[in-house]
């Protein structure tokens, strides 16, 4: 797996930031890999919505066992299992199947590679069940975008609380401005914030 091309630059930049320097120096450059299959990454993000990493991994293993492969065709052929024994909620199974149908009909996530972040976000959130968090995770881990933040992610908000020395976990609305100091490497800042929680 190739690492994002901006990993070293972002590390140098954030190693000089008084709030993230310690974790950046301890952890080294962020290990955000460029995945070869953006469709699989998006499916993983959908399956992991509002779940712990361990729970999401368990469900993904069941999805892979049922489908044999995270491809649109295989997922559609496994519709009954996705809606039942895999542990996906009905809503998540519906989103995954809708995305699979769109992919079979010609919707190609690879075409989003060159699109601006706003356009990627808008295109993905057109799908019922794909909200801000899922689109943001896809942009970071599926497309390797360097300047994405995810203020709705509770882990990141806890990281902001620790980094800024706040009394309370900031709200979603309060979190956006707290990320501004880390432009143009907010994706790397997210990676370091996850590490300090």
N, C-alpha and C positions, 0 to 999 in steps of 0.2 A: 504494500500500500504506500503510495506517495504521500509525503507530508505537504501541507499547504505551503505555497512559495513564500508566504509572508511570515512564517514562524520565527525565523531568526531576527528579522527587523522588528517584529512586535515585541520580542523578548528584550531586545536592546532598549526599545522605547519605554516599556513598562518597568524595566529594571531601574529606571531613573525616577519613577513615580513614587512619591513618598508613601502612598497608601498601599501600593502593590509590590514595591521593590523587594521586600523580604520574601514573599511567596514566589515571585518571579525568579529571583536568584536561586532559591532552594529547588524549585521545580525544573528550571531550565526552559528552553523554548517549548511552547505548547505542542502537544502531540495530537494535532487534529489532522486526521488522514483524509485524503481525497479518495472517496469511494468510487469504484468503477460502475456501480449500478445505482443510480439515483432513485429508481423506482423502489428498490428494496429498502433504501434508507428512509424514504417517505413512509412506507408501510410500517417500518420499525417505529418511527416517530408517532404514527397514529396509534399503534398498539400500546405504546408507552405512555400515552396521555394520562396524567393524574395518577400514575402508579410509581411505586418504588422501582429502582433498577432491577432488583431481584424478581419482583412480581412480573415486570415487563419481559424479562429474559425467559421466565418460565412459560409465559403465554406464547412468546415468539417460537420457542422450541416446539410447542404443540402445533402451532401454525405450520412450521416447516415440516414436521412429521406428517401432518395431514395432507399438505399440498405437495410435498416433495421438493418444492422449489418456490422461491418468492418471485414468481413471474405472473403477469396478468392472466395468462391462459390457465396456469395451474391453480391459481387462487379461485378463478371462476368455476373451474371444475370441482373445487372443494367447498362450494358454497354451503352445503349442509353442515359440514364439520366446522366451518368458520362461525356459523350462527349457533353452534351448539357446544360440542365437546372441547373446543380450543380454549374456552374461557374468555373469549372476547364478548364485550357487551353487544347488544343488538345494534346500537348506534355505531360502534366502531366497525363491526362486521359490515354494516351497510355502507359506511364510508369507504372501506377497503374494496368492496365489490363495485361501488360506483367508480372509483378511481381505476380499477382493473378494466371495467367496461370501456371507460374513456380511453385508456391506453390501447386496448384492442382496436378501438375505432380511430386511432391515429394521434391521440394526445401524447406527445413525446417530451418527457421531462428534460431530456438532453438539450432541447431547443431553448430551455430557460437559462442555459449556461451564460449566454451573452446578454441576457435581458437585465435591465436595471433592477435593483433590489425591490423598489416599489412595485414594479410590474410583476415580478415573481410572487410577491406577497399577495397582490390583488388576484392573480390568476389562481393561486392555490386556494385562497379563502373563498373562492366561488363554490368550492365543493362543500356541501353540508358536512359538518364534522371536522373540517380543517379550519382551525382558528389561528389566532396570532402565534401561540406557543409552537404549534406544529410547523407552521410556515417558517418561523425563526430558527427552529432546530434544523429544519431541512436546509435552510440557507447556509447555516454554519457547517453542518456535518455532511450534507449532500452536495452542496455546490462550493464549499470552502470559501464563502464570502468573509472578508476580513473585518467589516465594520457593522456587525449586527448585534443588537442587544435584545434581551428578552425580559422586560420588566414584570411579566406575569409569572415568571419562574420563581417559586418560593425559595429554592436553594440559592438562587442568585440574590434574592432580596435579603436572605440571611447573611450571605457573603458581603453585601453592601453594609449591613448593620455592623459586621465585624470590622470591615476595612475602614469605615468612617467613624467607628467607635460610638454608634448611635445607641440610644436607650431602647428603642423599639425597632422591630422590623419595618422598613419603610413600606408604604402602600405602593400599588402599581403606579399611581399618578406621581408619587414622590420619587420613585426610582428612576424614571427617565432622565431627569436633569442630573442625577448623580453619576450617570454613565458618561456624560458629555466630556469630562476631562480626559477620557481614554480614546477619543477619536484620533486617528482613523483605525484603531485596533480594538474596537469594542468586543469583537468575537474572542480575541485572546484574553481580554479582561474578564469575559465570562468564564473562560476556562480556568483562570487563576482564582476567581471568586468561588467557583465550585470546589476548588482545592482547599480553601480556608474554612469551609463550613463543616 
